[in-house]
Amino acid sequence: MWLLIAFIAVPLIEIALFIQIGGAIGLWPTLLIVVITAFLGTWLVRTQGAMAVGQLRSSFSDMRDPTEPLVHGAMILFAGALLLTPGFFTDAVGFSLLIPGVRSAAYRAIRARVNIQSFETHSTQQTHQRPEASDVIEGEFEEISDPSGRPDGPSGWTKH
């Protein structure tokens, strides 16, 4: 139900803001602001996203819970989508999601509503061992000579 309300309310808010701001400052300055916020938002999303990826890698290498960096990365991605969407309301929400304090507050609010029961990590370290008896397949072979008389040597499919 909330999603339906958002799909109806957000475009109406954007249209109203375009009319009000366009009437106050004119068409071209309004369009210029929309284009500038898209470029500025793209640059900010790239820099913030790179930092979020660094924090995620650090949490993996330190064997810490990666939930918070993942949520921050998802919010940065959502902020990027909002900033590329033309409009003043979506730009305001997108820019606010690029502020680390706002993201942290949103993460705490989300975490309060979600119950995580456990978090485990497993190492997939491979060791070279001799094959067990059940891995060995016994068989017999017989060498067959080439009846065409070609010399024994590389087949041409392999390099010398």
N, C-alpha and C positions, 0 to 999 in steps of 0.2 A: 504494500500500500504506500509506504514511504517513497519507494522508487517511482511510482506513478506520479505522486505529488511533485517530486523533484524534476521529472521529465516535463511536467507542465509549467511549474513555477520558474525554473531557470531561464527558459527562452523568453518568458514574459518579462522577467526582470531585466534581461539583456536588451530586449526591444525598448523597454521604457528608458533604460539608461542611455541607449544610443540616441533616442529622440531628445532627451533632456540635454545631454552633453553636446550633441550635434547642433541643437538649437542655440546653445550658449556660446560655443566657440567656432562653429562652422563645420562643414563637411570635411574639408581637406585636413585641418588639424586633428579632427577626430580619427580619421583613417590613419594619419601619420602616427598617432599615439598607439593605435591598435598594432600597427606593423612594428613599431619600436619595442613595444612590450613583448611581442612574439620573439624578436631577435634577442632581446635582453634575457628573456625567460629561457630561451634555448641555451644561451651561454651559461646562465646560472645553474640550469639543470645538469649540464655537462660537468661543471666543476663540483657541484654538490654530489652528483652521482659517482664521480671518481672517488671522492672521499668516502662515500658509503660503501663502495666496493672494497676500498682499502680496509675499512673497519670490519667488513664481513670476512675478508681473508685473514685478518688478525684474529678474529674470534675463532675461526676454524683452526688456525695454526696453534693457538693457545688452548684449544679444546674447551672453549667457553660456549655458553648458550648463544647461538646466532640469531635468536628471535628478534632482538631489538634492531640490529643492523639490517635484517631482512625487512622489517616493517618500515624502517626509515627509507630504505631503497624503494619499497613499493609506494610510499607517500611521495617521494621525489619523482618517480615515474608518473604518478597520477597528477602531480603538480605540472609536469611537462605537458601532459595532455591538455590540462586546463589552460595553460599559457598559450598553447598553439591554437586553441579554440578562440575565435574572435569574440571579444566582449569584455566589458569592464568588470562585471561581477565575477566571471570565471578567472580573470586575471588577478583580481584581489584575493580570491581563495587560493589560486596557484602560487602567488608570491608569498602568501602567509604560510603555506606548506613548505616553502623553502627556508623558513626560519627554524633553526634547530630547536629553539625553545618551544615553538608551537608544535613541532613534530613530537618532541618528548612528552608534552602534555597530552597530545592525542594518543600516543603510545600508552601512557599510563591509564587513560580512560578506556582504551581498548583492552588492555591487560586486566583491568578490574572486572571486565565483563566476561573474559575468557578464562577457563580453568584448565591449566596445563597439568596433567597428572604425572608425567615423567619425561625425562630427556636423557637419552643415552647416546654414546658414540662408540663405535667399534673400529678397531684398527684392522686393516686388511693387509697386513704385512705378509709377504710371500717368502717362504723358505724353500730352498732346493733340497729335496729329499730323494733317496733312492725309491724307485717304485716298489710298492708292496707286491706281495705274491699275487694278489687278485688283479693287479694292473698288468701282469705279464701275460702275453698271448703266445703260446707255443705253436710252432708250425714247421713245415718242411719246405725246402725249395729245391729246384733243379735248374741248372744253367742250361739254356737253350742256345745253340749256336745259330748264327745268321745264315740261312741257306743261300742267300743271294750273293755271297762272296764279298760283300763290302768289308773294308777293313774295320777292325774294332777301334773305336775312338769316340771323340765327342760327337754327339748327335747333330750338332749344328744349332741346337736350341740353347746350348750353354756356351759361355765364353771360355776361351782357353786360359 
